[in-house]
Each structure stands twice: as C-alpha cells, then as structure tokens.
C-alpha cells in the first residue's frame, strides 16, 4: 500500500521552498478553518481547558497523520480537521451533551475507517448524489456567510475594514487573503481597545479526556452528517487536488489512516482529521518544488509545524477568546465563502437533481429540529426522499415516455 521514503532520501530531497510551503499551509489553516472550531466551542460554552484540548487533538492528529502519510507514500499528503464538520457543530454542539458529541465523533470516525479499509471510497463517492451533498454543505455554512453582514451593526468600522482587506487581498494576493484579514482584524481590535491580549500565556496544553456516551439521537443528528460532510467536503476535493497535481495515490490508505487518527483522538475533542483540500494545493504545486517527486517534503514539514503549534493550543484558545465576537464572525464567514460557493455550485450543477438539492439546502439552512434530530439529518432525509420520488424511475419508462415510433419490450417478443 505504501512506498517507503527513508531518512537519507528526505535529507537529499530537502528544500527551503518545500518547508515554506508546509509552513504556509499551517498558517492558512490556523488563520481560517480554526476560527470555525473556536466559534463552535464558544457557542457550546466549552471551558478554556476543553477548547485547548480540542485544538491540541486536531492539530496533533493533522500533524502526525500528514507527516506519516507524506513520508511513507512519498507524496505531499496534507491533512487537517474537518471544516464543514466544525461548521456543523456550531449549531449542534450547544444542543447536545458534550460526552454524546464525543461518542458521535467516534462513530463517524469508525464509519470513515470502515470505508477506507473496505477500499470502497473510490467506488462509493461517485454513487452519492453530488447535488444533495453540496446542498447540505451549503445549507450548513449559509448562516456563517450572512453573519458577516449582520455583524456590521455591532462594529461597522471593523467589519467594513476586514471586508475591504479581503476583497483587495483576493485580487492581489488570493492565497493569503484570510491571513491578511486576520492580521488586520487583530491590529484593529488591539489599537481600538476591543481586545485584551495580556492574558495570553504560552503554556503546554494538558489534554482533557472525556468519557464518550452514545445515543441514537447523537448518531443520527451528528455522527452520520459529520461522516458524510467530511467524506464529500474534504476527502473528495482533497483527492481531486492530489490527482490534478499528477499524484495517482489510492484513497484507501489515506482514508484509513486519518480515520484511525480521528478515532484515537476523539475522546480529547477531535471531531475529525481528514485529507485537506484548500491548504493541500499550497504543497502540491510548483511553489513547493519544481520536481513533483520532492514535494512530499512539504507534507512532512507541514506535519511538524502542526505538532509544534498544536502543543500551545491553549494560547490560541485564549487569543480567540480575547477578540471581539464580530471579528470572529466576520473572519469565519469570509473564510468559508469558497466552501459556500462550492456547495451551491454542486447543488445546482446537475439539472436533473436540482430540485431535490434545493429542498435539501432549504431544510438544512432552516436550522429546524424535529424529534430531537437536527436540520442536517432532516435535510438528507427529506432531500433524499425528494430525489427518489422526483428522479428515480419507479417501473422503468412508460409507453408515453417513449419516442414516437418506438416499440415496447413486450411488442418485440
């Protein structure tokens, strides 16, 4: 399954450009997707210790799995935490006991690991209606985008300033637009007195182990949607990034390794470690190295930086806690615009599935709750029913549906 890359080979293939690419991938991850994690933790009123443990777990998981996979496969495999999964938690985590959420993380990881071990990932993904998966993702993320503009009333100068920086950076320096927005936002908050950074301490994280609990409600409301959005929103585009860069690596080993990592770290707060997509593009292109065979060093460097930063997860938690709510909401919304766009495009791209996809989107975006189950679950169920009723043939084509002059099968016998 794996190709070994020995220590001597790594030393021979080492390059400054690859190390820089790995560092930038980590920087973008912590500047953008991590905001969603903190947003979810804040909504659920998690303690600083639990939030720090969560950051430690996903950082350590991303670092170790990415490092090991890059080293053994000799491919720049960049892993990270599930961004759509974290977005899902913003609405669900406050309504669910934390121990049950941990149990749901483990169930989702077990499902993903089973898919990886079975080798069915590459066969299963094309069979899923892409419109429904994209619609559910867009529905989950929609309110993050709208929060950018509802935050204007609270802090207009800050939000308009961050929006202006985002648009300019997207035009001039698109890869680092979110990092620029974060920097400007923090500078504005500090100089205006809206952020107090004196309480931040650089201390090693003490991971917090939570005993998992399981329930049918948490399995259906969280575990199933979490596994689905991670598979469709992270692994599928992540594999596409690798293949577009010329790496024909089988998905099975990657899915299995990250699934096991997620399972082991779930009791410490990790909601999921998976293949990255956006940050992966930084390490799989020419910017990392002209020679594609030597870009795996960027994956190893990325893993090491994740581990280094992750052990100080408490400082990151305190940093985000010290920032204004409007800043976090604006940064999260801007960081997810690309993901929202991808979800909407996926929802409407296939005209034959468009109506059922829109139903899925509306149900998921509504935030509804019924029978103790959240909108992501009902979006899948109601959208799935609509897909079957509207698009799946019941008894095959009828005579009325056949072209003029054609004969039915019975007539030919």
VMD Tcl script that draws the C-alpha trace (Angstrom):
set ca {
  {0.00 0.00 0.00}
  {2.79 2.41 0.88}
  {6.13 3.37 -0.67}
  {8.83 3.96 1.91}
  {10.89 7.13 1.95}
  {13.95 6.71 4.13}
  {15.57 9.41 6.24}
  {18.51 9.72 3.84}
  {16.16 10.32 0.94}
  {14.30 13.02 2.87}
  {17.62 14.76 3.54}
  {18.54 14.60 -0.15}
  {15.16 15.95 -1.23}
  {15.04 18.74 1.37}
  {14.37 22.26 0.09}
  {13.61 25.61 1.69}
  {10.68 26.14 -0.70}
  {9.03 22.92 0.48}
  {9.43 23.88 4.14}
  {7.97 27.33 3.46}
  {5.03 25.76 1.64}
  {4.38 23.50 4.64}
  {4.52 26.46 7.00}
  {2.12 28.50 4.85}
  {-0.36 25.60 4.78}
  {-0.38 25.56 8.59}
  {-0.66 29.35 8.75}
  {-3.70 29.36 6.45}
  {-5.32 26.55 8.47}
  {-4.95 28.37 11.77}
  {-5.92 31.72 10.27}
  {-9.11 30.42 8.67}
  {-10.64 26.99 9.48}
  {-9.60 27.13 13.15}
  {-11.92 30.10 13.60}
  {-14.87 27.77 12.93}
  {-13.69 25.41 15.67}
  {-13.44 28.23 18.16}
  {-16.83 29.56 17.07}
  {-18.39 26.16 17.80}
  {-16.64 25.92 21.17}
  {-17.80 29.38 22.16}
  {-21.41 28.66 21.16}
  {-21.35 25.49 23.25}
  {-19.81 27.36 26.23}
  {-16.90 24.93 26.44}
  {-14.26 25.74 29.06}
  {-10.83 27.02 28.04}
  {-9.37 23.62 29.01}
  {-11.78 21.70 26.74}
  {-11.24 24.17 23.89}
  {-7.45 23.92 24.26}
  {-7.69 20.12 24.30}
  {-9.82 20.21 21.13}
  {-7.24 22.38 19.34}
  {-4.42 20.17 20.62}
  {-6.15 17.00 19.40}
  {-6.95 18.17 15.86}
  {-3.52 19.79 15.47}
  {-1.68 16.71 16.71}
  {-3.85 14.42 14.57}
  {-3.30 16.55 11.48}
  {0.43 16.73 12.13}
  {1.05 13.04 12.79}
  {-1.15 11.65 10.00}
  {0.14 14.13 7.42}
  {3.76 13.52 8.39}
  {3.45 9.71 8.34}
  {1.48 9.58 5.09}
  {3.82 12.01 3.31}
  {6.89 10.12 4.50}
  {5.62 6.65 3.60}
  {3.77 7.47 0.38}
  {6.39 9.97 -0.81}
  {3.52 12.24 -1.78}
  {2.63 15.66 -0.26}
  {-0.38 14.44 1.74}
  {-1.74 17.36 3.74}
  {-4.25 16.50 6.44}
  {-6.33 18.84 8.57}
  {-9.50 18.97 10.62}
  {-12.93 18.85 9.02}
  {-14.02 22.43 8.29}
  {-17.60 21.52 7.25}
  {-17.70 19.22 10.28}
  {-16.78 22.10 12.58}
  {-19.42 24.26 10.90}
  {-21.97 21.52 11.58}
  {-21.01 21.61 15.26}
  {-21.73 25.34 15.60}
  {-25.45 24.60 15.59}
  {-25.48 21.09 17.06}
  {-22.91 21.19 19.87}
  {-24.87 23.64 22.09}
  {-27.90 21.32 21.98}
  {-26.11 18.06 22.80}
  {-24.28 16.81 25.93}
  {-20.55 17.02 25.25}
  {-19.99 13.35 26.10}
  {-22.57 12.35 23.47}
  {-20.84 14.57 20.92}
  {-17.59 12.73 21.68}
  {-19.40 9.43 21.10}
  {-20.71 10.73 17.78}
  {-17.17 11.76 16.75}
  {-16.05 8.18 17.40}
  {-18.93 6.68 15.42}
  {-18.20 8.97 12.46}
  {-14.50 8.00 12.63}
  {-15.40 4.30 12.73}
  {-17.61 4.70 9.66}
  {-14.88 6.54 7.73}
  {-12.26 3.97 8.80}
  {-14.51 1.11 7.65}
  {-14.94 2.78 4.25}
  {-11.16 3.19 3.99}
  {-10.44 -0.42 4.95}
  {-13.06 -1.78 2.56}
  {-11.49 0.04 -0.36}
  {-14.89 1.28 -1.49}
  {-14.21 5.02 -1.26}
  {-13.38 5.48 -4.93}
  {-16.44 3.41 -5.90}
  {-18.84 4.86 -3.32}
  {-18.33 8.57 -3.85}
  {-19.49 8.73 -7.50}
  {-22.72 6.96 -6.50}
  {-23.73 9.63 -3.98}
  {-25.95 12.36 -5.48}
  {-23.47 15.24 -5.61}
  {-26.26 17.78 -5.65}
  {-27.62 16.64 -2.27}
  {-24.18 16.56 -0.63}
  {-23.31 20.02 -1.97}
  {-26.69 21.39 -0.93}
  {-26.32 20.08 2.62}
  {-22.85 21.60 2.87}
  {-24.09 24.97 1.58}
  {-27.05 24.86 3.98}
  {-24.80 24.21 6.96}
  {-22.47 27.06 6.01}
  {-25.03 29.65 4.88}
  {-25.51 31.42 8.20}
  {-21.74 31.91 8.51}
  {-21.82 34.00 5.34}
  {-24.81 36.04 6.45}
  {-23.22 36.70 9.86}
  {-20.56 38.80 8.15}
  {-23.21 41.38 7.30}
  {-25.35 41.10 10.42}
  {-22.18 41.92 12.39}
  {-21.93 45.33 10.71}
  {-24.41 46.84 13.14}
  {-22.23 45.93 16.15}
  {-18.84 47.05 14.78}
  {-19.23 48.72 11.36}
  {-15.67 50.06 11.06}
  {-14.12 46.68 11.89}
  {-16.37 44.63 9.59}
  {-16.19 47.01 6.63}
  {-12.42 47.25 7.08}
  {-12.00 43.44 7.10}
  {-14.29 43.12 4.09}
  {-12.25 45.71 2.16}
  {-8.98 43.92 3.01}
  {-10.50 40.60 1.93}
  {-11.57 41.95 -1.48}
  {-8.24 43.66 -2.14}
  {-6.18 40.67 -0.99}
  {-8.33 38.32 -3.07}
  {-7.48 40.42 -6.12}
  {-3.77 40.92 -5.37}
  {-2.75 38.04 -3.05}
  {-5.59 35.49 -3.09}
  {-3.79 32.61 -1.39}
  {-3.17 34.62 1.77}
  {-6.34 36.70 1.82}
  {-7.67 35.20 5.07}
  {-4.30 35.56 6.81}
  {-4.30 39.25 5.82}
  {-7.86 39.70 7.11}
  {-6.94 38.06 10.42}
  {-3.88 40.28 10.85}
  {-5.77 43.48 10.05}
  {-8.67 42.46 12.28}
  {-6.41 41.77 15.26}
  {-4.49 45.04 14.75}
  {-7.73 46.99 14.58}
  {-9.14 45.30 17.70}
  {-5.95 45.88 19.69}
  {-5.46 49.52 18.69}
  {-9.13 50.31 19.35}
  {-9.01 48.65 22.77}
  {-11.54 45.96 21.87}
  {-9.11 43.09 22.51}
  {-7.08 42.33 25.61}
  {-4.11 40.12 24.73}
  {-2.26 40.42 28.04}
  {-3.93 37.27 29.40}
  {-2.42 35.03 26.71}
  {0.10 32.53 28.11}
  {2.31 30.22 26.06}
  {1.95 27.02 28.04}
  {1.86 23.39 27.02}
  {-1.66 22.01 26.71}
  {-2.91 19.46 29.24}
  {-5.24 17.28 27.11}
  {-8.65 16.56 28.66}
  {-10.07 13.05 28.17}
  {-13.87 12.85 28.06}
  {-15.68 9.53 28.54}
  {-17.86 9.04 25.44}
  {-21.58 8.38 25.58}
  {-23.74 7.05 22.77}
  {-27.35 7.62 21.79}
  {-29.48 7.07 18.72}
  {-30.19 10.80 18.56}
  {-26.49 11.80 18.53}
  {-25.70 9.07 15.99}
  {-28.36 10.32 13.56}
  {-28.07 14.07 14.24}
  {-24.29 14.29 14.36}
  {-22.32 11.13 13.54}
  {-23.99 10.40 10.18}
  {-23.98 14.02 8.85}
  {-20.42 14.53 10.17}
  {-19.14 11.47 8.30}
  {-20.96 12.47 5.11}
  {-19.83 16.12 5.01}
  {-16.27 15.03 5.81}
  {-16.22 12.42 3.05}
  {-17.80 14.68 0.43}
  {-16.46 18.05 1.60}
  {-12.88 17.04 2.46}
  {-11.78 13.69 1.02}
  {-13.33 14.10 -2.42}
  {-11.81 17.55 -3.18}
  {-8.61 16.52 -1.37}
  {-8.13 13.54 -3.69}
  {-9.01 15.77 -6.64}
  {-6.19 18.17 -5.65}
  {-3.70 15.29 -5.50}
  {-4.80 13.86 -8.84}
  {-4.77 17.25 -10.56}
  {-1.14 17.60 -9.49}
  {-0.27 14.25 -11.04}
  {-0.37 12.01 -7.93}
  {-2.39 8.83 -8.60}
  {-2.37 7.71 -4.97}
  {-5.14 5.27 -3.92}
  {-7.52 6.79 -1.39}
  {-7.85 3.70 0.84}
  {-4.65 4.11 2.86}
  {-5.22 7.84 3.38}
  {-8.85 7.43 4.48}
  {-7.96 4.56 6.83}
  {-5.02 6.33 8.45}
  {-6.88 9.56 9.09}
  {-9.95 7.64 10.25}
  {-7.90 5.76 12.87}
  {-6.26 9.02 13.95}
  {-9.69 10.61 14.38}
  {-10.92 7.65 16.42}
  {-7.95 7.71 18.81}
  {-8.12 11.47 19.38}
  {-11.92 11.84 19.55}
  {-12.07 11.47 23.39}
  {-9.76 14.51 23.61}
  {-12.12 16.61 21.47}
  {-11.07 15.90 17.86}
  {-14.19 16.00 15.72}
  {-12.33 14.63 12.72}
  {-8.94 14.55 10.99}
  {-9.05 14.16 7.23}
  {-7.46 14.94 3.90}
  {-7.14 18.68 3.31}
  {-8.14 20.37 0.08}
  {-7.52 24.14 0.08}
  {-4.25 24.07 2.02}
  {-3.14 20.95 0.12}
  {-2.91 22.99 -3.07}
  {-0.14 25.07 -1.46}
  {2.06 21.98 -1.04}
  {1.24 20.05 -4.22}
  {2.09 22.78 -6.73}
  {5.31 24.18 -8.19}
  {5.61 26.65 -5.32}
  {6.70 23.75 -3.10}
  {9.24 22.34 -5.58}
  {9.72 22.16 -9.32}
  {10.13 18.39 -9.06}
  {6.82 16.70 -8.07}
  {8.76 13.76 -6.62}
  {10.31 16.05 -3.99}
  {7.20 17.89 -2.86}
  {6.45 15.31 -0.17}
  {8.95 17.19 2.00}
  {6.33 19.96 2.21}
  {3.90 17.43 3.71}
  {6.47 16.35 6.29}
  {7.25 19.99 7.18}
  {3.53 20.79 7.42}
  {3.06 17.90 9.85}
  {5.92 19.06 12.06}
  {4.59 22.63 12.17}
  {1.10 21.36 13.09}
  {2.52 19.41 16.02}
  {4.67 22.35 17.17}
  {1.80 24.85 17.13}
  {-0.72 22.37 18.50}
  {1.11 21.83 21.78}
  {0.46 25.51 22.51}
  {-3.24 25.23 21.70}
  {-4.13 26.99 24.95}
  {-2.53 30.20 23.73}
  {-4.58 30.02 20.53}
  {-7.77 29.49 22.52}
  {-7.02 32.49 24.72}
  {-6.16 34.59 21.65}
  {-9.53 33.95 20.01}
  {-11.33 34.40 23.34}
  {-9.81 37.87 23.63}
  {-11.08 39.00 20.23}
  {-14.48 40.67 19.63}
  {-17.35 38.42 18.58}
  {-17.90 40.48 15.41}
  {-14.28 39.89 14.37}
  {-14.61 36.11 14.78}
  {-17.95 36.01 12.94}
  {-16.61 38.11 10.05}
  {-13.40 36.10 9.76}
  {-15.31 32.81 9.81}
  {-17.79 33.96 7.17}
  {-15.11 35.26 4.82}
  {-13.02 32.11 5.28}
  {-15.99 29.96 4.22}
  {-17.07 31.87 1.11}
  {-15.21 29.45 -1.17}
  {-16.79 26.46 0.58}
  {-20.27 28.00 0.36}
  {-19.71 28.69 -3.35}
  {-18.57 25.11 -3.96}
  {-21.63 23.77 -2.15}
  {-24.06 25.94 -4.12}
  {-22.41 25.10 -7.44}
  {-22.59 21.41 -6.56}
  {-26.26 21.78 -5.64}
  {-27.38 23.30 -8.94}
  {-24.81 21.92 -11.37}
  {-26.76 18.75 -12.19}
  {-30.06 19.97 -13.60}
  {-31.77 16.58 -13.19}
  {-31.15 16.64 -9.40}
  {-31.55 20.38 -8.91}
  {-34.99 20.46 -7.28}
  {-34.23 17.80 -4.68}
  {-30.89 19.52 -3.98}
  {-32.62 22.84 -3.37}
  {-35.03 21.13 -0.98}
  {-32.04 19.68 0.88}
  {-30.46 23.13 1.01}
  {-33.60 24.84 2.34}
  {-34.22 22.21 5.03}
  {-30.60 22.27 6.21}
  {-30.33 26.07 6.16}
  {-33.59 26.41 8.12}
  {-31.96 25.16 11.32}
  {-35.08 23.11 12.08}
  {-35.21 20.47 14.79}
  {-37.75 17.62 14.94}
  {-37.87 14.51 17.13}
  {-34.60 15.62 18.68}
  {-32.81 15.48 15.31}
  {-31.18 18.48 13.66}
  {-31.61 20.11 10.28}
  {-28.59 18.41 8.66}
  {-30.18 14.99 9.24}
  {-33.60 16.10 8.04}
  {-32.05 17.81 5.04}
  {-30.59 14.46 3.99}
  {-33.82 12.57 4.70}
  {-36.29 14.98 3.07}
  {-33.93 15.76 0.19}
  {-33.27 12.03 -0.28}
  {-36.99 11.29 -0.43}
  {-37.44 14.10 -2.95}
  {-34.56 12.68 -5.01}
  {-36.15 9.21 -5.10}
  {-39.65 10.49 -5.88}
  {-38.62 13.05 -8.50}
  {-35.64 11.44 -10.18}
  {-35.54 7.69 -9.68}
  {-37.54 5.58 -12.16}
  {-40.30 3.54 -10.48}
  {-41.08 0.91 -13.09}
  {-38.92 1.96 -15.99}
  {-40.05 4.21 -18.87}
  {-43.74 4.14 -19.74}
  {-45.12 3.95 -23.25}
  {-45.97 7.63 -23.05}
  {-42.35 8.45 -22.30}
  {-41.01 6.53 -25.32}
  {-40.19 8.35 -28.54}
  {-42.71 8.21 -31.36}
  {-42.35 5.10 -33.50}
  {-40.56 3.05 -30.80}
  {-41.89 -0.29 -29.58}
  {-42.08 -1.70 -26.09}
  {-40.19 -4.78 -24.99}
  {-43.43 -6.82 -24.92}
  {-44.19 -5.90 -28.52}
  {-40.83 -7.26 -29.69}
  {-41.36 -10.69 -28.14}
}
mol new
graphics top color blue
foreach p $ca { graphics top sphere $p radius 0.5 }
foreach p [lrange $ca 0 end-1] q [lrange $ca 1 end] { graphics top cylinder $p $q radius 0.2 }
display resetview
